[in-house]
Amino acid sequence: MRADAAPGAQRSRWRGVAVWGAGVLALVFLVAPFVTLAAFTRWDHLALAPGDLGAVGVSLLYSLIALPLVIALGTPLAWWLARSTFRGKGLIDALVLLPLLTPPLALGLLLTSLYGPYSPVGAVFERFGVMLTNSAPAFLLAQVYGAMPYYVISARAAFEGVPRELEQIALTLGKSPWQVFLRVTLPLARLGLSAGLALAWVRALGEFGIVLIVAYYPQGMPVKLWVNLQDIGLSAVYPLLWLFLLVALPLPLWLGLRARRRLAF
Amino acid sequence: MRVDLQLRYPIVLAVQFELRGFSVLLGRSGEGKSTLLKALAGLLPAQGGPYAGQAPQHRPVGYLPQGYALFPHLTAWQNVAFALPGRQARRARACALLETLGVSELASRYPQTLSGGQQQRVALARALARQPQLLLLDEPTAALDPATREDVFAELIAQVRLLGLPALAVTHDPHLALMADWMAVMVARRIVQQGTPRQVLAAPAGMAVARLLGIRNRLRGVVVDDHHVAVDGVLLAASAAAGLARGQPVGVLLRAEDIALLPAAADSGTNPADPLWTLAAVREEGLATRVITAAPLRLEALLPRDRTDAIALHADQSVRLRIDPRHVQLCALDPATDPE
């Protein structure tokens, strides 16, 4: 630094260092537990417990089914919340926040009360041969319910970020509202939608609280981690956790990179 | 073509006016001009024509909003091709349109990298792609560089005339309105005057119209005789007073550019009865000088430099002004349109 540097320049340099330092601190805070994981893993005895691979399969399969369901159900709601104005919209906003606010364990209990075999709704499903506790549909139900609010909130913000004027222009250029949605709204909202999808994927895969109550079976990865801890101990947790991270991370990473790369037009 | 439109939302608006060639709707900001264009494009619910009841995607209009609203995720040619059907010939047709507007070299650039004028050309090409029967332009020069906006606008008008398309541009800029074939003036959400720019300039329909046209001196007076009006007891010669009833209240309009400074010493051509004007303020405005008189009336004059170079004007100075009786315009005083 030059000796005659203006005090303003020096101040702004210190401010830059402070922001950088705080950022590094936050990153260290977030990563530290995984450094511990790497340190505590016994790499020479890395072995999966019986049933671990099955749990990975269950989690991946049902998450891949849950994600389209989240998109199909959540996109119209997000769009509606982003584009409509009416009295009492604040109330709808609060209703969408409720599933995010409620502890997952409590959500599991609520879902069981609603869809369980002793409830009228559950009885209707059961008449059509769909059991909504400890079954594949129950597992899906838990994943979709756990993941959808995150997707809806992100997608809503993404839609709100698309200038309405561009959609209107597209209409005046002879496109139907549906074509406008596909050709203008979706491409312009893709960064937020990708973030929403990544969040939904992570939530669906990692959902524990709701799944624990609603669908202990079929056992997915998070529940299997719990079972391993109870039955075998920490040594059986780490290998499965590594595997879990390995299969869960690629999709959100890919979504993020793809959206960002296409953003650099 | 005739516009006859009633809106209830977001503002209450009812307007009727003609469109002839390149037409301009002149009005202050907040009059609802943009709202009117959106309603014409079908983007806001309205009653009346043209295109009553048609969905926006079915109206044969090309709409250019303020800032042009090019799709940021598409290149220039893709923007133009947006409205074109099919897959094969789209690019060729889009590039041909860009060529017509003289911007074919921008085809693969993204909108963010284009200047305001270039964006306008691309947006015009995009609007033309769907072969509209009417162009709607919202403040077409608002996003342009002040140095080039008049040129760009003149070119835009030339371009649109060449295409033989009727167009409606809304603006608050009188200079732009004067370049059009036809203009309508909006005051207090009503159309108060329409005609060719020459007609409107020659006889503004009221003080508010005069203000929109950029006429700086707008006074209230009464007709004294066939050649004079009186403003606050000061007699002004006005050719336009001929034939008007004596004692009739009128608006007296005088452009700042039309007031000339008479050499103080030279009495040639000066009527000794002409009043001496006391200057309240003298302001340099680029190469010209703007002076504001305090007495006998408050007038604003914009003096070209060939008149002021030799004289050092200052406040409290007394000068003689020449006001050509033919340049003193008279207009009706209409309480509904003249709130001032």
Interface residues (C-beta under 8 A of the other chain):
Chain A: P163 E165 L166 Q168 I169 A170 L171 T172 L173 G174 K175 S176 P177 R183 V184 P187 L188 F265
Chain B: K38 A41 G42 L43 A55 P56 Q57 H58 R59 V61 G62 Y63 P65 A69 F71 P72 H73 F82 A83 Y110 Q112 R126 A127 A129 R130
